[in-house]
Amino acid sequence: LLEYVEDVLLNRCTNATERMLEFAATLDPKSKPTALRKKGAEGGAGAAKKDDAKAWRGKPVGKRLEHALVKGIDEFCIADTEECRTNGDYKSPLEIIEGPLMDGMNVVGDLFGAGKMFLPQVIKSARVMKKSVGHLIPFMEEEKRLNGGSGEASNAGVFLIATVKGDVHDIGKNIVAVVLGCNNFKVIDIGVMCPKDKIINALKEHNADICGLSGLITPSLDEMVDMAKAMEAEGMKIPLLIGGATTSKMHTAVKLAPNYSGGVVHVLDASRAVPVAQTLMDQNKRGEYLDDINETYAEMREEFYAGLEDRKYLTLGQARETAAKCAVDFKSPEHTPVTPQFTGVKALVDVPIADVIDYIDWNPFFQVWQLRGRYPNRGYPKIFNDETVGAEAKKLYEEAQRMLKSIMDNKRLKLNGIIGFYPANSVGDDIEVYADESRTTKTHTFHTLRQQAEKDVDEPYMALSDFIAPKDSGVKDYLGMFVATSGIGLHELTAEFKAANDDYSYIMVEALADRLAEAFAELMHEKVRKEHWGYAKDEKFNCEDLLKVKYQGIRPAPGYPSQPDHTEKATMWDLMKVQEEIGVELTESFAMLPSASVSGLYFAGKCSQYFNVGKITSDQVKEYADRKGQDFKTAEKWLSPVLSYEP
């Protein structure tokens, strides 16, 4: 009403008067100005809404089930499913699945595909479907035992999905599985850390029509290449779908597509997985679709290799010379290192979740659920004002708050962290860590990588070692590091939700655990700056400022742009005894387990900044391997995403 009134008063549109009159015609003339209600509504809008909410319970049971699916209401689904089974309207449990349940899911799939339904709603619908089917399965199995036959509903295709070897992240995979299930695909999810032999055997066992691979960390890219080669060696013709945060269309085109002739498609998110899978299952469209994809990927490969030829690089020696010319004077007052309050490690065990709530960045949370506001309502909390997704985002946020409260009240997740500070100095592109302040005994070395891709601006080619005082300067410097996890107890909690066929809750708790881990890392870093290291004791930033990285110092993570080598995590784990102290371990691909974990190095100096190493040349790879004591081919394997050449 306010909008209509303002439109008239401020003359904001040419049809303001007509819109006001049309709105007025829908109102009950007997309603009071302070309590407007629509025509036919009794007892006010609240009562009418309540009556409408109950009205669907008066429909025939099949329609009630269909309604529950579309609206994602699981309160009555077991009782309604049992009524369908026993009331004589359906000859078998299979008829219930292929009747009202699939009718409802077809509506859900259509609405989601048309952008009229959002991911949280879809996953709630899937929860209803799974609970109803779960109730029917024992009866279907008994019927199958007595009568023979498959006892299995028809499906749109068998889709096998897995997270590759060494990788533990599966939120995106879980979402894709649920959305495909909502579109009548039979989804076989074989879990995380799956070696290629396990995936190959599962594809054969389940006679899969499509294979989907997921991964978050960069080593997973090579695992996907190995998987593509293995499928080719087996002579398979099953389309291979690729997804996950570390994947890209370009990597798929350059590294994967040439290694598998059965068709490889990169899929950006869950909403796009469905039309791709449906097209691949349509034999009339599949060939032309894959031909088009392959043609696009061939063009991308040409562009990629042409770019490699055009791109210029400094030698490692030349890159180091640019850094030497701009070297920081660590003896100057501005850059004199601050001594931490202690050296060694400090474990932070069972930190209250309430302490980190205010540090949560909610934007990635909404991105997980594929809720994105449009300008000017991008980002949290403006997303609540978005006319398209605002209401659903607000509802999702409120449900997240309730789950957070439940997690805290029942102590279901545990926050553990560890921080360490050590005497350290740089030697070239390495950072040496010493046993004590005498700095006579080196215990560990962190190896860093230097930028080499030619720049258009006159600035140094950086490595992380530039931010630590050189050993030959005589200046005593320090290196910090940390690991934070919110995943202690997460596996047990998600297992409970999965056992209850509650997709919505287990995806919600995974998304919240990731946010808590990042928030915990933010809190830890603030305490490091102000207390434990104390180089910014007077810092006064609010949480918004912290998320914008307005503070002094950085916390780069191994495996990410400033240090693309995941294997450097092993040095952190050995130095701080991370697994023994807080229960976080590393997989063979150096992913952290539990997955809701964050780690990184602390650099305190004003000169420290985030940067992207970018592509590097073989001369640096060779020297880097020598410094690490690695075989050259091993170094190339771990650094493959940043190589400027084809190994």
N, C-alpha and C positions, 0 to 999 in steps of 0.2 A: 504493500500500500504506500509506504514512504516513497518508493521509487516512482510510482505513478504520480503522486502528489508533486514531487520535485520536478518531474518532467513537465507538468502543467505550469507550475510557478516559474520555472527557469526557462521555459520554452525550449527544452533540449531536443525535441523532435517534432516533426510536422503533424504526426498523428497522436499527440499526447492526449488530447481531449477524447478522441474516439477510444483509446486504450483505457482511459479512466472510466468511461461509460460502460464499456464491455466488462470491466472488472466489477463495477458496481452492480451490474445485472446478475452476477453470480452470487451475490450476498443475500442473506436473509434480512428483509427489511425490518424485522422486529429485534434484530441483534443490536446490542449497545455499541456506541462508537469505540469504547475501550475493550470490547470483547466480540469482535467480528466473527461471524461464522457463516459457512456456505449454506445455500438453500438446502433444506432437507436434513440438515444436521441438527441433532438434539443434544442438549446438555453440553454444548460447546464443542470446539474442535477436538479437544483431548478425548472426550467420550466417543465421538464419532470415529476417531482413529482407532480407539480400542475395540470398538464394535467391528470395524472393518478387518482388524487384525485377527479377530476370532471367526469371522464369517466363513473362511475357507475350510474350517473344521466340519462344516455341515455338508460339504461336497461328498460325492461317492469316494470310496477309499482309494481307487486308482487315481482319481483327480487330486486327492489330497497328497498322495506320494509325488505326483508330478509337480504340484505346487511347492511342496517342501524342497524338492531338488532345485527348482528355479530360484527360490528365495533363500536356499541354504539353511533351512530350519531343520535341525536334527533332533529336536525335542521329542517328536512323536514317531520318528521313522521306523523304529523297531516294532512298535505296536501296530503301525499301519501295515508294515510288511507282513507281519504275522496274520493280520486280518485278511490281507490279500491271499495268503497261502491257505487259509482255512475256510474262507467264505464261499468257495465253489465257483467263483468267477474265473479262476485261472486253473488250467488243468495241471500245471507243473510249476515249480519255482522258476524254471527257465522262461516260462511265459511272462512271469512278473518282471524279470529282468529285461526281456525284449519288448515288453509292453510299456507300462507306466514309467518304469525307471529310465529306459532308453528314450521314451518320448520327452521326458523332462531334460535329459542330458542333451538331446538334439536341440532343444530350445536354448539351453545354456551355451552350447557350441556356436549356434547361429548368432546369439546376442554378443558373445565375446568377439567373434570374428567381425561383426559389424561395428565394434567399438561402443556398444551400448551396455556392456557389462564389464566390470573390472576384475583384475586378477584375484583380489581377496574374496570377491563374491564367488568366482569360479571355484576356488579351492574349498570354500564352504559347501558349495554344491557337491563337490567330489567327496567331501566328508559324509554327506548324506548317502550318496551312492555306495560308498565303501561299507558303511555300517549296515545298509539294507542288504547288500550282496553278502556281506559277512554273515548275516543272520541266516541267509538262504543256503549257503554253501554246505552245511552238514546235511540238509535235506536233499540237496542235489547229489551229494556223494552217496547217500543211502539209496536214492532212486537209481543211480548209475549201477550200484552194486546189485540191485535186484533185477533191473531190466536191461543192463548193458547200455551201450551207446556212449557218446562223449559227455553228455550232460553239461555241455559248454556252450555259452552264448556265441553267436556269430560276432565277428569283429571286423574293424576296418583294416586290420593288418597287425602283424606282430612286430613290435618295436623293442629291440633290446638296447638298454642304455647302461653306461658304466663310466665311472671316473677312473682314469688310467693309473698305471703303476706309480707308486710313490706319492700320489696326490690324495689329499683327504677331504677336499672341499666339495660339498654336494648340494648346497642350497639351490643353485640354478638348475642342477640336474633333477632335483626333487620336484621343482616347479614345472619343468618341462614334462616330467612323467605324469604329473597330475593333470595338466592341461591336455595332453594327448589322451589320457584315460577318459577325460570328459568328452572327447570326440570319438569314442568307441574304438580306440586302439587298445590292443592287449599289450600292456607294457611290462617287460621283464627287466627289473632293475637289479643288477647283480652287485651293486654297492660301490665302494671306493677302493683305491689301491689295487686295481685289477690288472695283473700281468696279461700280456697278449694271448698266451696259451689258454688262460681261463676264459677270455672273451671269445676266442675262436671256437672253443668247445661248446660254450653256451649258445653261440649263434647256430651251431649245428644241432645241438640238443633240442632247441626250441623252434627250429625251422624258421628263424627270424626273417622278416621281409626287409627290415631296415636296421642299421646299427648306428647308435648315437654315442659319441665320445665326449667327455667333459674334462676340463682341467683348468686350474687357476694359476699355478706357478709355471715359470718358463721352462723348466726341465720337462714338463708334460708335453711340450710341443714336439720334442724328439720322440717321446713315447708314442705319440700319435702317428709320427712318420713310420716308426717301427711297426705299428699296428697296420697301417696301410700296406706296407710291404708284405707283411704276413698274410693279409687277406688276398693280396695278389698272388702270392706263392701258392695259396690254397685253391686258386682258381675261382674265387668267389665273385659273384656279380651283385651282391647286396649293396645298395647305396649306403654311403658312409656320411653321416651328418656330424659336423664339428661345432662345438660351442664351448663357452667359458671365457672368463675375463682375460686370460692371456692370449686367446686365439684371435685371429683376424682373417679377413677375406684375403689379404695379400699373402699371409703365410700359407693359407689353404691353397691358393693358386700356385705359389712357387714351390712349396715343399711337399704338399700332400697329393694334389691332383696328378702330377706326373708319375707318382708311384702306385696308383691304383686305377684300373680301367673300369671298375664297376660304378663309378660316379661318386664324386666327393662334393659336398655342399656345406658352406659355412652358414650357420644360422645365428642371427644376432641375439634373439631372445625368445622366450617361450611363446609369445603370441605369433611369431613367424614360423615356429616349428610345425604348427598344425597345417597351414596351407602347403608348406613344402612337402610334408609327409603324405598329405592327401594327393598331391600331384604325382608323387613318386609311385603311389599305389594305383594310379590310373594308367593302365597299360596304353591307352590311346594318347596320353599326354607325356608320359615319362621320357620316351626317347627324345622328343623335340625339346623338352625342358632341359634334359642333361646336355644335349648338343649346344643349347644356348648358354648354359652355365660354362661348359668347357671352352666355348668360343670366347666368353668374357674372361675366363681365367688365362687363356692363352695370350690375350691382349695385355692383361695385367703382368704376366711374366715378361713379356717383351719390354714393357715400361720399366719393370724392376731392374732387369739386367742392363737396360740402357742407362738407367739412373746410376747403377754401380760404376759404369764406365765413365759417366760424366762427373761423378763426385770426386773431388780432390782431397787428399789427406796429407798432413804433415808426417814426417817420420817421427818416431818416438823421441829421438834426440832434439828435433826442431820444436816439438811440442813442449818439451821440458825447458828449452831455452826461453820460450815465451813466459813460462811460469817463473823462471829465475829472475827475469827482468822486473817482475811485479811482486817479488817475494815480500811477505809480511815481515816487518821488523818486530819480532817478539820481545825485544828489549825495551820497546817504547811503552810509555805508561798506558796507552790505549789498548795495546795488545799483550801486555804482561799476563801470563796465565795465572788463574786463581787456583789455590790449593784446595782440594775437596776437604770436607769435614772428617772424612775417613778414607782409607784405601782398603781394598778388599771387597767383599760382598756383603750385602744386607738382604735377607729374604723377607718378603712382606706376605705373610700367610693369612688366609681367610680375612681379607680386607672387606669391610661391610659394603654391600652393593649400594646402600644409600649414599655412601661417600662419593660415588662416581656418577650418580644420576644426572647431576647438573652439567656434567662434561660430555654428555651424549650429543653427537652430531646426528640429527634425525634425517638429514637429507639422503644419505645412502640407504637408510631403512625404507623410505618411500620408493627409492629406485629399485630395491629388491622386489617390491610388490608392483612395480611398473606403473606407479602413480606419479605423473609429472604434470605440474601446473604450467599454464602458459603465462607469458609476460602480461601484466606485471606481478603475477602470482606464482612465480617460480620459487621453489625452496621453502623450507620450514621457517616460520609458521604461516607464511603468506599463502601456501598451498591450500589452506583451509578456506580461503576466499575464492578459489577458482570455481567458476560456475559448472564446469564439467566434472572434475574429480574431487572438489572440495569436501562435499558431504561424505564421500566414501573415505577420503583421507582422514577426516576428523573421527569417523567411526573406527577406523583401523587404529588410529593413535590411542583412542580411549580403551580399546581392547588390549593394546600393547601395555598400557598403564596397569590394567587389571592383572595381566599376566605377570608383569614385573612385581607387583605387590604380592601375588601368590608365590612367586619364586623367593622373594625376600622373607615372607612370613613362614614359609615351609623350609627355608634354607636349602633349596634344591641346587643352586649353583654356588660355586666357591671361587673367589678371586684370589689368585696367587701371583706374586710378582717377585722379581729379583733385580737388584741393581748392583753394579760393580764399578769401582774407580781404581785406576792403576797408573803408576808412574809410566810415562811413555814419551817417546821422541820419534821423529820421522827420520828415516834414512832413505833418501831418494823417494821412490813411490811406495815404500813400505812404512809401516808404523810398528816400532818395536815396543813391547811391553816388558817391564822389568819387575823383578821379584820384590824390590824395596826401594827406598829413597837413595840408596847408594848407587843405583842404576848400573851396577857392575855385572849383574846376572840377567840375561835376557831369557824370559820364560816362553813367550809366544810372539808371533809376528802376524800382523794383519796386512794383507796385500791389497793394494788399491790399483785402479785402472785410470788411465789418463785420456782425456779427449784428444782426438786426432783429426776429426772431420773439419775441413777448412771453414773458417768463419768469415762473415762479411764485415765484422766489426773488429776493432783493434782491442782485444782483451786476451787474458791468459787462457791457456788450455789447461783446464783444472783436473786435479785428482784430489781425493779426500786427504791424502797425506799433506797437502799444502796447508791444511788448517791446524797442523800440529807442529810445534817448534822443532827445527832440525836438531839432531844430536850434536852436530859440531858447533851449534850456536852457544852451547853451555846453559841454555835456558831450560829449567825444569817444567815440563808440561805433563798433562794427564789425558787419558782417554777413558770415557765412560761407556757403559753398555747396560742393556736391560732386556728382560723378557717379561711379558704380562699375559696372563690367561684368565678367561672367565669360563673356561670349558670343563673345569673339574665338576663332574656330576652331569654334564650335558648328555653324554651317551646314554646313561640310564634314563634320563628324563625323556629324550626323544624316543627311546625304545618303548616306553610306556604309551606314548601318544600313537606310535605306529601300531602297537598291539591293539589299541582301541580304534584303529582305522580313522584316526583323527589327523588327516594331512594338514589341516589349517593350523592346529596347535603346534605340531612339530616343526613346521616351516617358520611359524612365528617365533618359537623359542630359539631356533637356530639363528634367525635374523637378529633377535635381541642379544644373544650371546656375542655375536660379532660386534655389535654396537658397544656392548659393555667392555669388551676387550680393548677396543680403540679408546673408549672413554677412560678406562683405567690407565692406559699408556699416557693419555693427556694429563691426568692427575699426577702420575708419577713424575712426568717431565717437569711439571710446575714445581713439585716439591724438590726435585733435584736442583732446579735453578735458584729457588728461594731458600732452601734449607740444606740438603745433603751436600751439594757442591757449593751453593751459596754465592754464585757469581752474579746473581741478579736479585739480591735480597729485597730491594725496594720495588720490585716489579709489581704493577697494579693493572692487571688486565681482566676484563670480564670474559666469560666463556666464548662469546662471539669473537673477541679479539684473538683468543687462543686458537680458535679454529681457522682464523685467517693468518696464523703464524706470524704475529707481530712481535714476538718475543726474541730474545737473543739466543743463538745456538740452534743446532739442528739435531735430528735423530734419524739419520738415513738407515735403511734396512738392507742387508745383503740380499741380492736378487732383484733389486729395484734400480731405477735409473742412475743413481750416483755410484752404485757398486753392483753391477749386474750379475756377479758371481754368487750363487746361492751357497757354494761350498764354504764360504767364509763364516757361515753360521757355526760350523763345526768347531772353530777356534773359540767362539764365544761360549759354546756349551762345555767345552773342556775347561776353559779358564774359570767359569763360574760354577761348574758342576750343576748345571741347570736341572737335569733330569732328577738327580738325587735330592736337590733342594726343594723344587716346586712341582715335580711330576710332569714336566713338559719334555717330550722327546722329539727326535728328528727321524723322519722316514728316510729311505734310501735316496729319495730325490730332494731331501732337505726341506720337505714340508714339515710344519709343526703339528704335533698331535698332543692334546686336542686341537682341532682346527680353529677354534675361537681363541687364537693366540697371536700376539704381536711381539716383534723383537727388533732391536736396532742398536746402533752405536750412538753415544752422546759426544758431540763436539761443542765446546763451550765458548770458543772465541768469537769476537765480533766479526772476524773475517770469514767465518764459516757460512756457507750458503748451499742451498740445494741446487743441483745441476744435473744434466743428462750427459752421461759419458758418450752416448751415441755409438756409431760404428767404429771399430778399431781394425788395424791392419795386422798382417801376419808377423811383422817384426815385434810388435808389442805382445802378441800371443806367445811368441817364442820366448821372449825374455820373462814374461809373466810365469810361464810354465817352469822355466829354470828357477826362478825365485821361489816358487811354491814347492819345487821338487816333484813336479808332475810330469808325466809323459805328455808330449806335444799334442797327440791325438785326444788325450783325456781333457786337456785344457780346451781344445777346440770344441769338444762335446758340450762342456758346461758353458762355454761362451758363445755357442752357436747363434743365439738371437742377435748378438752384436757384431758378428764378423762382417767385414766389408767385402768379403770374397766368398766364393764357394769352396769349401774344403775338399 
